[in-house]
C-alpha cells in the first residue's frame, strides 16, 4: 500500500471547509484505478490529506491529473499547499470503530 500526504495551510479558513474539500476529493478519486481511501485531518492552521493507493504505480499513474485537481480544489477553498510527500505504508491496523467512523 502507498500513501500521498498533502499538507495545506488553512489559516483563516473554518475547519468545516476541510470536510467539504475532503468529500469532493474522495468523490473524484474514488473512480481512479488503485485508489483505496482518503483521510482528512484538520486543525486551526493546517489540514493534512492522506490518499491511499494499492501501489506506488497506481498513484503515479494518476499523478498529473491528481496534481491538477488538487491545485484547483485547494485554490477554490482558499488554502495553500505546504508540502506533498509520498510513503510506503509499513504497518497499519485500524479497529472496527475507526473504520465505521469513516463510513
PyMOL CGO cylinders between C-alpha atoms (Angstrom):
from pymol import cmd
from pymol.cgo import CYLINDER

trace = [
    CYLINDER, 0.00, 0.00, 0.00, 1.13, 3.55, -0.76, 0.3, 1, 1, 1, 1, 1, 1,
    CYLINDER, 1.13, 3.55, -0.76, 0.01, 6.93, 0.58, 0.3, 1, 1, 1, 1, 1, 1,
    CYLINDER, 0.01, 6.93, 0.58, 0.35, 10.53, -0.56, 0.3, 1, 1, 1, 1, 1, 1,
    CYLINDER, 0.35, 10.53, -0.56, 0.32, 13.03, 2.31, 0.3, 1, 1, 1, 1, 1, 1,
    CYLINDER, 0.32, 13.03, 2.31, -0.64, 16.59, 1.39, 0.3, 1, 1, 1, 1, 1, 1,
    CYLINDER, -0.64, 16.59, 1.39, -0.26, 19.36, 3.97, 0.3, 1, 1, 1, 1, 1, 1,
    CYLINDER, -0.26, 19.36, 3.97, -2.11, 22.66, 3.41, 0.3, 1, 1, 1, 1, 1, 1,
    CYLINDER, -2.11, 22.66, 3.41, -2.08, 25.99, 5.24, 0.3, 1, 1, 1, 1, 1, 1,
    CYLINDER, -2.08, 25.99, 5.24, -5.70, 26.63, 6.26, 0.3, 1, 1, 1, 1, 1, 1,
    CYLINDER, -5.70, 26.63, 6.26, -5.09, 29.75, 8.36, 0.3, 1, 1, 1, 1, 1, 1,
    CYLINDER, -5.09, 29.75, 8.36, -8.23, 31.88, 8.40, 0.3, 1, 1, 1, 1, 1, 1,
    CYLINDER, -8.23, 31.88, 8.40, -10.48, 29.18, 6.95, 0.3, 1, 1, 1, 1, 1, 1,
    CYLINDER, -10.48, 29.18, 6.95, -13.19, 27.44, 9.02, 0.3, 1, 1, 1, 1, 1, 1,
    CYLINDER, -13.19, 27.44, 9.02, -12.32, 23.85, 9.96, 0.3, 1, 1, 1, 1, 1, 1,
    CYLINDER, -12.32, 23.85, 9.96, -15.67, 22.78, 8.48, 0.3, 1, 1, 1, 1, 1, 1,
    CYLINDER, -15.67, 22.78, 8.48, -14.33, 23.61, 4.99, 0.3, 1, 1, 1, 1, 1, 1,
    CYLINDER, -14.33, 23.61, 4.99, -11.87, 20.73, 5.31, 0.3, 1, 1, 1, 1, 1, 1,
    CYLINDER, -11.87, 20.73, 5.31, -14.73, 18.22, 5.31, 0.3, 1, 1, 1, 1, 1, 1,
    CYLINDER, -14.73, 18.22, 5.31, -16.21, 19.78, 2.17, 0.3, 1, 1, 1, 1, 1, 1,
    CYLINDER, -16.21, 19.78, 2.17, -12.86, 19.63, 0.37, 0.3, 1, 1, 1, 1, 1, 1,
    CYLINDER, -12.86, 19.63, 0.37, -12.26, 16.06, 1.59, 0.3, 1, 1, 1, 1, 1, 1,
    CYLINDER, -12.26, 16.06, 1.59, -15.64, 14.85, 0.34, 0.3, 1, 1, 1, 1, 1, 1,
    CYLINDER, -15.64, 14.85, 0.34, -15.02, 16.39, -3.08, 0.3, 1, 1, 1, 1, 1, 1,
    CYLINDER, -15.02, 16.39, -3.08, -11.52, 14.93, -3.34, 0.3, 1, 1, 1, 1, 1, 1,
    CYLINDER, -11.52, 14.93, -3.34, -12.69, 11.48, -2.23, 0.3, 1, 1, 1, 1, 1, 1,
    CYLINDER, -12.69, 11.48, -2.23, -15.61, 11.51, -4.65, 0.3, 1, 1, 1, 1, 1, 1,
    CYLINDER, -15.61, 11.51, -4.65, -13.27, 12.39, -7.52, 0.3, 1, 1, 1, 1, 1, 1,
    CYLINDER, -13.27, 12.39, -7.52, -10.54, 9.93, -6.51, 0.3, 1, 1, 1, 1, 1, 1,
    CYLINDER, -10.54, 9.93, -6.51, -12.97, 7.03, -5.98, 0.3, 1, 1, 1, 1, 1, 1,
    CYLINDER, -12.97, 7.03, -5.98, -13.11, 6.47, -9.76, 0.3, 1, 1, 1, 1, 1, 1,
    CYLINDER, -13.11, 6.47, -9.76, -9.33, 6.14, -10.11, 0.3, 1, 1, 1, 1, 1, 1,
    CYLINDER, -9.33, 6.14, -10.11, -7.92, 2.65, -10.57, 0.3, 1, 1, 1, 1, 1, 1,
    CYLINDER, -7.92, 2.65, -10.57, -5.97, 1.59, -7.49, 0.3, 1, 1, 1, 1, 1, 1,
    CYLINDER, -5.97, 1.59, -7.49, -7.48, 4.20, -5.15, 0.3, 1, 1, 1, 1, 1, 1,
    CYLINDER, -7.48, 4.20, -5.15, -8.06, 2.70, -1.69, 0.3, 1, 1, 1, 1, 1, 1,
    CYLINDER, -8.06, 2.70, -1.69, -9.29, 5.55, 0.52, 0.3, 1, 1, 1, 1, 1, 1,
    CYLINDER, -9.29, 5.55, 0.52, -8.86, 9.08, 1.84, 0.3, 1, 1, 1, 1, 1, 1,
    CYLINDER, -8.86, 9.08, 1.84, -8.49, 10.68, 5.28, 0.3, 1, 1, 1, 1, 1, 1,
    CYLINDER, -8.49, 10.68, 5.28, -8.53, 14.41, 6.09, 0.3, 1, 1, 1, 1, 1, 1,
    CYLINDER, -8.53, 14.41, 6.09, -7.14, 15.71, 9.38, 0.3, 1, 1, 1, 1, 1, 1,
    CYLINDER, -7.14, 15.71, 9.38, -7.95, 19.36, 10.14, 0.3, 1, 1, 1, 1, 1, 1,
    CYLINDER, -7.95, 19.36, 10.14, -6.65, 21.86, 12.65, 0.3, 1, 1, 1, 1, 1, 1,
    CYLINDER, -6.65, 21.86, 12.65, -6.98, 25.61, 13.01, 0.3, 1, 1, 1, 1, 1, 1,
    CYLINDER, -6.98, 25.61, 13.01, -3.95, 26.39, 10.82, 0.3, 1, 1, 1, 1, 1, 1,
    CYLINDER, -3.95, 26.39, 10.82, -3.27, 23.23, 8.88, 0.3, 1, 1, 1, 1, 1, 1,
    CYLINDER, -3.27, 23.23, 8.88, -5.02, 20.34, 7.19, 0.3, 1, 1, 1, 1, 1, 1,
    CYLINDER, -5.02, 20.34, 7.19, -3.46, 17.03, 6.18, 0.3, 1, 1, 1, 1, 1, 1,
    CYLINDER, -3.46, 17.03, 6.18, -4.94, 14.84, 3.47, 0.3, 1, 1, 1, 1, 1, 1,
    CYLINDER, -4.94, 14.84, 3.47, -3.90, 11.20, 3.10, 0.3, 1, 1, 1, 1, 1, 1,
    CYLINDER, -3.90, 11.20, 3.10, -4.80, 9.41, -0.11, 0.3, 1, 1, 1, 1, 1, 1,
    CYLINDER, -4.80, 9.41, -0.11, -4.24, 5.65, -0.04, 0.3, 1, 1, 1, 1, 1, 1,
    CYLINDER, -4.24, 5.65, -0.04, -3.32, 3.63, -3.14, 0.3, 1, 1, 1, 1, 1, 1,
    CYLINDER, -3.32, 3.63, -3.14, -2.87, -0.07, -3.77, 0.3, 1, 1, 1, 1, 1, 1,
    CYLINDER, -2.87, -0.07, -3.77, 0.68, 0.61, -5.05, 0.3, 1, 1, 1, 1, 1, 1,
    CYLINDER, 0.68, 0.61, -5.05, 3.16, 3.32, -5.95, 0.3, 1, 1, 1, 1, 1, 1,
    CYLINDER, 3.16, 3.32, -5.95, 2.48, 2.56, -9.61, 0.3, 1, 1, 1, 1, 1, 1,
    CYLINDER, 2.48, 2.56, -9.61, -1.26, 3.15, -9.18, 0.3, 1, 1, 1, 1, 1, 1,
    CYLINDER, -1.26, 3.15, -9.18, -0.63, 6.52, -7.53, 0.3, 1, 1, 1, 1, 1, 1,
    CYLINDER, -0.63, 6.52, -7.53, 1.92, 7.56, -10.14, 0.3, 1, 1, 1, 1, 1, 1,
    CYLINDER, 1.92, 7.56, -10.14, -0.40, 6.55, -12.98, 0.3, 1, 1, 1, 1, 1, 1,
    CYLINDER, -0.40, 6.55, -12.98, -2.79, 9.31, -11.86, 0.3, 1, 1, 1, 1, 1, 1,
    CYLINDER, -2.79, 9.31, -11.86, -0.16, 11.79, -10.66, 0.3, 1, 1, 1, 1, 1, 1,
    CYLINDER, -0.16, 11.79, -10.66, -0.63, 14.54, -13.26, 0.3, 1, 1, 1, 1, 1, 1,
    CYLINDER, -0.63, 14.54, -13.26, -4.41, 14.57, -13.04, 0.3, 1, 1, 1, 1, 1, 1,
    CYLINDER, -4.41, 14.57, -13.04, -4.32, 14.32, -9.20, 0.3, 1, 1, 1, 1, 1, 1,
    CYLINDER, -4.32, 14.32, -9.20, -1.97, 17.28, -9.05, 0.3, 1, 1, 1, 1, 1, 1,
    CYLINDER, -1.97, 17.28, -9.05, -4.14, 19.42, -11.33, 0.3, 1, 1, 1, 1, 1, 1,
    CYLINDER, -4.14, 19.42, -11.33, -7.30, 18.57, -9.41, 0.3, 1, 1, 1, 1, 1, 1,
    CYLINDER, -7.30, 18.57, -9.41, -5.62, 19.12, -6.02, 0.3, 1, 1, 1, 1, 1, 1,
    CYLINDER, -5.62, 19.12, -6.02, -4.40, 22.57, -7.06, 0.3, 1, 1, 1, 1, 1, 1,
    CYLINDER, -4.40, 22.57, -7.06, -7.81, 23.54, -8.42, 0.3, 1, 1, 1, 1, 1, 1,
    CYLINDER, -7.81, 23.54, -8.42, -9.86, 22.41, -5.41, 0.3, 1, 1, 1, 1, 1, 1,
    CYLINDER, -9.86, 22.41, -5.41, -7.45, 23.91, -2.89, 0.3, 1, 1, 1, 1, 1, 1,
    CYLINDER, -7.45, 23.91, -2.89, -7.34, 27.26, -4.69, 0.3, 1, 1, 1, 1, 1, 1,
    CYLINDER, -7.34, 27.26, -4.69, -11.16, 27.37, -4.69, 0.3, 1, 1, 1, 1, 1, 1,
    CYLINDER, -11.16, 27.37, -4.69, -11.09, 26.57, -0.96, 0.3, 1, 1, 1, 1, 1, 1,
    CYLINDER, -11.09, 26.57, -0.96, -8.64, 29.43, -0.36, 0.3, 1, 1, 1, 1, 1, 1,
    CYLINDER, -8.64, 29.43, -0.36, -5.79, 27.35, 1.07, 0.3, 1, 1, 1, 1, 1, 1,
    CYLINDER, -5.79, 27.35, 1.07, -2.15, 26.91, 0.08, 0.3, 1, 1, 1, 1, 1, 1,
    CYLINDER, -2.15, 26.91, 0.08, -0.32, 23.60, -0.24, 0.3, 1, 1, 1, 1, 1, 1,
    CYLINDER, -0.32, 23.60, -0.24, 2.71, 23.45, 2.04, 0.3, 1, 1, 1, 1, 1, 1,
    CYLINDER, 2.71, 23.45, 2.04, 4.05, 20.04, 1.08, 0.3, 1, 1, 1, 1, 1, 1,
    CYLINDER, 4.05, 20.04, 1.08, 3.29, 16.81, -0.75, 0.3, 1, 1, 1, 1, 1, 1,
    CYLINDER, 3.29, 16.81, -0.75, 5.08, 13.66, 0.38, 0.3, 1, 1, 1, 1, 1, 1,
    CYLINDER, 5.08, 13.66, 0.38, 4.76, 10.03, -0.64, 0.3, 1, 1, 1, 1, 1, 1,
    CYLINDER, 4.76, 10.03, -0.64, 5.22, 7.00, 1.61, 0.3, 1, 1, 1, 1, 1, 1,
    CYLINDER, 5.22, 7.00, 1.61, 5.03, 3.24, 1.51, 0.3, 1, 1, 1, 1, 1, 1,
    CYLINDER, 5.03, 3.24, 1.51, 2.74, 2.02, 4.30, 0.3, 1, 1, 1, 1, 1, 1,
    CYLINDER, 2.74, 2.02, 4.30, 4.98, -0.07, 6.55, 0.3, 1, 1, 1, 1, 1, 1,
    CYLINDER, 4.98, -0.07, 6.55, 2.25, -1.02, 9.03, 0.3, 1, 1, 1, 1, 1, 1,
    CYLINDER, 2.25, -1.02, 9.03, -1.44, -0.29, 9.59, 0.3, 1, 1, 1, 1, 1, 1,
    CYLINDER, -1.44, -0.29, 9.59, -4.08, -1.66, 11.92, 0.3, 1, 1, 1, 1, 1, 1,
    CYLINDER, -4.08, -1.66, 11.92, -7.45, 0.02, 12.24, 0.3, 1, 1, 1, 1, 1, 1,
    CYLINDER, -7.45, 0.02, 12.24, -10.04, -1.02, 14.77, 0.3, 1, 1, 1, 1, 1, 1,
    CYLINDER, -10.04, -1.02, 14.77, -13.65, -1.57, 13.71, 0.3, 1, 1, 1, 1, 1, 1,
    CYLINDER, -13.65, -1.57, 13.71, -14.74, 1.67, 15.42, 0.3, 1, 1, 1, 1, 1, 1,
    CYLINDER, -14.74, 1.67, 15.42, -12.31, 3.74, 13.38, 0.3, 1, 1, 1, 1, 1, 1,
    CYLINDER, -12.31, 3.74, 13.38, -13.32, 2.11, 10.12, 0.3, 1, 1, 1, 1, 1, 1,
    CYLINDER, -13.32, 2.11, 10.12, -17.01, 2.58, 10.95, 0.3, 1, 1, 1, 1, 1, 1,
    CYLINDER, -17.01, 2.58, 10.95, -16.45, 6.26, 11.81, 0.3, 1, 1, 1, 1, 1, 1,
    CYLINDER, -16.45, 6.26, 11.81, -15.12, 6.92, 8.33, 0.3, 1, 1, 1, 1, 1, 1,
    CYLINDER, -15.12, 6.92, 8.33, -18.06, 5.28, 6.55, 0.3, 1, 1, 1, 1, 1, 1,
]
cmd.load_cgo(trace, "trace")
